[in-house]
Amino acid sequence: MRIYYRYFLLLILLLLSGFPLALSSQAATTAKGPITIGVMLPLHQLDGDGKRMTEYYRGMLMACNQLKTAGYTIHVQAWNVDANTDIEQVLQREGVEKCNVIFGPLYSKQVKPLADYCKSRRIRLVIPFSITGNEVASNPYVFQVYQDGARLTSAAVNAFLERFSKCHPVFVDCNDSINPKGAFTAALRKQLDIKGVSYNITNLKSPDDAFAKAFSATQPNVVVLNTARSPELNAAFVKLERLEQLYPGRVVRLFGYTEWLMYASYDFAHFCKYDTYIPTTFYYNASATATQTFEKSYRSWFHEPLMQALPRFAITGYDHAQFFIRGILQYGNQFTGNRWQHFYQPLQTPLQFEPVGKGGRQNTAFQFIHYLYNGSIESLAY
């Protein structure tokens, strides 16, 4: 273990010193590969972007180490591409043209030159985080992981309509001017109107009797708040418990937001009580054995815990590297990352790509995290 730790630590120290790295994983058994991956992200300790992307990259290295033990041959080239880097100069460096796939960049202004370079040399480009621009629509070598708000709203609305087709929707105005979710509630109400589904609107400040009138006594009710903030959610729990006391027999479910996953450690009982569904593109399950094993290994390698972020960046990097390395080596030129190419069970971040016109591929992975009455949790993929 000491030998491996020093090896990984040397890689990180060299990287933070500004040197491109080459990692070769030679398999002792039948080789799978070789494959060369490139990483062009801000890999430094100077600000939040650098620290987050360094953790993401560390997760990728852990994936490569695991794959090496499974017989894969992997070469990694990494460059520190921060916000001020002229990516055109990076593309002239030795080793870039040898990559089979490149992960990056983080900054939108660097996307087009990197995407053009990858297209000209038939290198897959994985854009892992949020960017502006639409290179995926015109460049067949682009895999865009990030899903914008409009796409996620559409996915959540469609999943809601399918899952709660026999429920009575109740929209609760939480009087929140800081973090409203009006785009989602407006889109959902529009589709309910089109389908002729009746729903009611009430307010957290409504008197108990007026609040209760919004709920059906004969159908299961699904409650939708127009905010994701914790204070308003807690106020809604109080209001729903009061409803249960005064008007027993009402069946109430909750439809939440991805941000609610941050509150799960202290709202778990309420989530289960109200059969809560949370739409998300990831799920960090701290109690899962695989997650705990990963975090223990990360602390062993790097002598520090994962950053407190959702999703966890190191696990994201691990999942991304596993998905693309396994997929490219298993399917070769036929690799598209679609739902029928099953080869990896993610720890946190599922990926599922669909074509965008004649361009590249967009990640469409989407799921509900469902907190059941019995205290268990299930993931429902769409």
C-alpha positions in Angstrom: 0.0 0.0 0.0 2.9 2.4 0.8 4.3 1.9 -2.7 1.0 2.7 -4.4 0.4 5.7 -2.2 3.8 7.2 -3.0 3.2 6.5 -6.7 -0.1 8.4 -6.6 1.2 11.2 -4.5 4.1 11.7 -6.9 1.6 12.0 -9.8 -0.3 14.7 -7.9 2.8 16.6 -6.9 4.1 16.5 -10.5 0.8 17.7 -11.8 0.5 20.6 -9.4 4.0 21.6 -10.5 2.7 22.1 -14.0 4.1 18.9 -15.7 2.0 16.8 -18.0 1.7 13.3 -16.7 1.8 9.9 -18.3 0.5 6.9 -16.4 0.9 3.5 -17.9 -1.0 0.6 -16.3 0.6 -2.6 -17.6 -1.6 -5.7 -16.9 0.0 -8.8 -15.5 -2.6 -10.9 -17.2 -4.4 -10.6 -20.5 -4.3 -6.9 -21.4 -7.4 -4.9 -22.2 -6.3 -2.0 -24.2 -4.2 0.0 -24.5 -6.2 3.2 -24.2 -4.9 6.7 -23.7 -7.1 9.2 -21.9 -6.4 12.9 -21.6 -7.5 15.3 -18.9 -7.7 19.1 -19.5 -9.1 20.7 -16.3 -7.9 23.2 -13.7 -5.8 20.9 -11.6 -4.3 23.1 -8.9 -4.9 24.2 -5.3 -5.3 27.9 -5.9 -9.1 28.2 -5.8 -12.3 26.2 -5.6 -12.3 25.2 -9.2 -8.8 23.8 -8.9 -9.5 21.9 -5.7 -12.8 20.4 -7.0 -11.2 19.3 -10.3 -8.2 17.9 -8.5 -10.5 15.7 -6.5 -12.3 14.7 -9.7 -9.0 13.8 -11.3 -8.0 11.8 -8.2 -11.1 9.8 -8.6 -10.2 9.1 -12.2 -6.8 7.9 -11.1 -8.4 5.5 -8.6 -10.6 4.1 -11.4 -7.5 3.6 -13.5 -5.8 1.8 -10.7 -8.8 -0.5 -10.2 -9.0 -1.2 -13.9 -5.3 -2.0 -14.0 -5.9 -4.8 -11.5 -8.6 -6.1 -13.8 -6.2 -6.4 -16.7 -6.5 -3.1 -18.5 -3.7 -1.1 -20.0 -4.2 2.6 -19.5 -2.1 5.7 -20.3 -3.2 9.0 -18.8 -2.0 12.4 -20.0 -3.1 15.3 -17.8 -2.7 19.1 -18.2 -3.5 21.9 -15.8 -5.9 24.0 -17.9 -7.1 26.8 -15.7 -9.3 29.8 -16.6 -6.4 31.8 -18.1 -4.8 29.0 -20.1 -4.6 29.4 -23.8 -5.9 25.9 -24.8 -4.5 26.3 -28.3 -1.0 26.1 -26.8 -1.9 23.1 -24.8 -3.1 21.3 -27.9 0.3 21.7 -29.4 2.0 19.8 -26.6 3.4 16.3 -27.1 1.0 13.5 -26.4 -2.3 15.2 -27.0 -2.8 13.7 -30.5 -2.3 10.2 -29.0 -5.4 10.4 -26.8 -8.4 8.2 -27.5 -10.6 10.3 -25.3 -10.2 13.7 -23.5 -12.0 14.9 -20.4 -12.6 18.6 -20.3 -12.6 21.6 -20.4 -14.2 23.3 -17.4 -14.5 26.7 -19.0 -16.9 27.5 -21.9 -14.4 29.6 -23.9 -12.1 26.6 -24.2 -14.8 24.2 -25.5 -14.9 25.1 -29.2 -11.1 25.0 -29.9 -10.8 21.7 -28.0 -13.9 20.2 -29.7 -12.6 21.2 -33.1 -9.2 19.6 -32.4 -10.9 16.4 -31.3 -13.1 16.3 -34.4 -10.2 16.8 -36.7 -8.3 13.9 -35.1 -11.3 11.7 -34.3 -10.8 11.9 -30.5 -13.8 11.5 -28.2 -14.4 14.6 -26.0 -16.2 14.2 -22.7 -17.4 17.6 -21.3 -18.1 16.6 -17.7 -19.4 19.8 -16.1 -21.7 22.8 -16.9 -20.7 24.9 -19.9 -22.5 27.4 -22.2 -22.6 26.6 -25.9 -23.9 23.8 -28.0 -21.0 22.0 -29.6 -22.7 18.7 -28.9 -25.3 19.6 -31.6 -22.7 19.8 -34.4 -19.7 17.8 -33.3 -20.1 14.0 -33.5 -17.1 13.4 -31.2 -18.6 15.3 -28.2 -20.2 13.6 -25.2 -21.8 16.2 -23.0 -22.5 15.0 -19.5 -24.0 18.2 -18.1 -27.8 18.6 -18.5 -29.2 22.1 -18.5 -32.1 23.3 -16.5 -34.6 23.1 -19.3 -33.8 19.5 -20.1 -34.0 18.5 -16.4 -37.3 20.3 -16.0 -38.7 18.5 -19.0 -37.5 15.1 -17.6 -38.9 15.8 -14.2 -42.3 16.9 -15.6 -42.6 13.8 -17.8 -41.6 11.5 -14.9 -44.1 13.2 -12.6 -46.9 12.7 -15.1 -46.1 9.0 -15.4 -45.5 8.2 -11.8 -48.4 10.2 -10.3 -51.1 9.7 -12.9 -53.6 8.5 -10.3 -52.8 11.2 -7.7 -54.2 14.6 -6.9 -51.5 17.3 -7.2 -51.4 20.0 -4.6 -49.2 23.0 -5.2 -48.1 24.8 -2.1 -46.9 28.4 -2.4 -44.1 28.9 0.1 -43.7 32.7 -0.3 -40.0 32.2 -1.1 -38.5 35.1 -3.2 -34.9 33.7 -2.8 -34.9 30.2 -4.4 -38.2 29.7 -6.2 -38.9 26.8 -8.4 -41.4 28.6 -10.6 -40.0 27.2 -13.9 -40.7 23.7 -12.8 -44.1 24.3 -11.3 -45.3 26.4 -14.2 -44.2 23.7 -16.7 -45.9 21.0 -14.7 -49.1 22.9 -14.3 -49.1 23.6 -18.1 -48.9 19.9 -18.8 -51.6 19.0 -16.2 -53.9 21.6 -17.9 -53.2 20.1 -21.3 -54.1 16.6 -20.0 -57.1 17.8 -18.2 -55.8 16.8 -14.8 -57.3 18.9 -11.9 -55.1 20.2 -9.2 -55.3 22.7 -6.3 -53.1 25.5 -5.1 -52.7 26.5 -1.5 -50.3 28.5 0.7 -48.1 27.7 3.7 -49.8 30.6 5.5 -53.3 29.5 4.7 -55.5 28.7 7.7 -55.8 25.0 8.5 -59.3 24.6 7.1 -58.4 26.4 3.8 -55.2 24.4 3.6 -57.1 21.2 4.0 -59.6 22.0 1.3 -56.8 21.7 -1.3 -56.4 18.0 -0.5 -58.5 15.1 -1.8 -60.1 12.7 0.7 -60.5 10.0 -1.9 -57.3 10.1 -4.0 -53.6 10.0 -2.9 -52.3 13.6 -2.8 -48.9 14.5 -4.2 -47.6 17.8 -2.7 -45.3 20.1 -4.8 -43.6 23.0 -3.1 -42.4 26.0 -5.2 -39.1 26.2 -3.4 -36.2 23.8 -2.5 -35.1 25.7 0.6 -34.9 23.8 3.9 -36.7 26.4 6.1 -39.8 26.3 3.9 -39.6 22.5 3.7 -39.6 22.2 7.5 -42.6 24.6 7.7 -44.4 22.3 5.2 -43.7 19.3 7.4 -45.3 21.1 10.3 -48.3 22.1 8.1 -48.8 18.5 6.9 -48.6 17.0 10.4 -51.2 19.5 11.4 -53.4 18.4 8.5 -53.0 14.7 9.6 -54.1 15.6 13.1 -57.1 17.6 12.1 -58.2 15.6 9.0 -57.0 12.0 9.4 -57.1 9.7 6.5 -55.6 11.9 3.9 -52.9 10.1 1.9 -50.0 12.5 1.3 -46.9 12.1 -0.8 -44.1 14.6 -1.5 -42.4 15.5 -4.7 -39.1 17.2 -4.0 -36.1 18.7 -5.6 -32.5 17.6 -6.0 -31.4 20.0 -3.3 -33.4 18.0 -0.8 -30.8 15.3 -0.9 -28.6 17.7 1.2 -31.2 17.5 3.9 -31.7 13.7 4.0 -29.5 13.1 7.0 -31.9 15.1 9.3 -35.2 14.9 7.3 -35.0 11.2 6.6 -37.9 10.2 8.8 -40.1 12.9 7.2 -39.1 11.8 3.7 -40.1 8.2 4.5 -43.3 9.3 6.2 -44.5 11.2 3.2 -43.3 8.6 0.6 -41.0 11.3 -0.9 -39.8 11.2 -4.5 -36.7 13.3 -5.4 -35.7 13.8 -9.0 -31.9 13.8 -9.6 -29.1 12.9 -12.0 -27.0 11.3 -9.2 -27.3 9.7 -5.8 -24.6 9.8 -3.1 -25.5 6.9 -0.7 -23.2 7.4 2.2 -24.3 4.1 3.9 -23.6 1.9 0.8 -20.7 -0.5 1.4 -19.2 0.4 -2.0 -19.3 4.1 -1.2 -17.7 3.6 2.2 -15.0 1.4 0.7 -14.2 4.1 -1.9 -14.0 6.9 0.7 -11.7 4.8 2.9 -9.4 4.1 0.0 -9.4 7.8 -1.0 -8.4 8.8 2.6 -5.7 6.2 2.4 -4.3 7.5 -0.9 -4.5 11.2 -0.3 -4.6 11.6 3.5 -7.8 13.7 3.5 -11.5 13.1 3.2 -13.7 13.9 0.2 -15.0 17.5 -0.1 -18.5 18.0 1.3 -20.3 18.5 -2.0 -23.2 16.9 -3.8 -22.3 15.1 -5.9 -18.9 14.0 -4.5 -16.3 15.0 -7.1 -14.0 12.1 -6.6 -16.8 9.6 -7.1 -17.9 11.4 -10.2 -14.5 11.2 -11.6 -14.3 7.5 -10.7 -17.7 6.8 -12.4 -16.8 8.8 -15.5 -13.5 7.1 -16.0 -14.9 3.6 -15.4 -17.8 4.3 -17.8 -15.8 5.6 -20.7 -12.7 3.4 -20.4 -14.7 0.2 -20.1 -17.2 1.3 -22.8 -14.6 2.4 -25.4 -12.5 -0.8 -24.9 -15.5 -3.1 -25.0 -17.4 -1.6 -27.9 -14.6 0.2 -29.9 -16.0 2.4 -32.6 -19.5 1.2 -31.8 -19.4 2.8 -28.3 -22.2 5.3 -27.9 -23.0 5.1 -24.2 -26.6 4.4 -24.7 -29.0 2.5 -22.4 -28.4 -0.8 -24.1 -24.7 -0.9 -23.6 -24.6 -2.2 -20.0 -21.1 -2.7 -18.6 -20.7 -0.7 -15.4 -22.8 -0.1 -12.3 -22.0 3.4 -11.0 -21.3 4.3 -7.4 -23.1 7.7 -7.7 -23.3 9.1 -11.2 -25.2 7.1 -13.9 -24.6 8.0 -17.5 -26.8 7.4 -20.5 -26.3 9.1 -23.8 -28.6 9.9 -26.7 -27.7 11.4 -30.1 -28.3 15.1 -30.7 -29.3 15.3 -34.4 -26.2 14.7 -36.5 -23.9 15.9 -33.8 -22.6 14.3 -30.6 -24.3 12.7 -27.6 -26.0 14.2 -24.6 -26.3 12.6 -21.2 -30.0 11.9 -20.4 -29.6 9.9 -17.2 -32.4 10.7 -14.8 -33.9 9.0 -11.7 -36.2 9.3 -8.8 -34.8 8.7 -5.3 -37.8 7.2 -3.5 -38.0 7.2 0.3 -40.4 4.5 1.2 -42.8 4.2 4.2 -40.8 1.3 5.6 -37.6 3.3 5.9 -35.8 2.0 2.8 -34.7 3.8 -0.3 -35.0 2.9 -3.9 -33.7 4.4 -7.2 -36.1 4.5 -10.1 -34.4 5.1 -13.4 -36.1 6.8 -16.4 
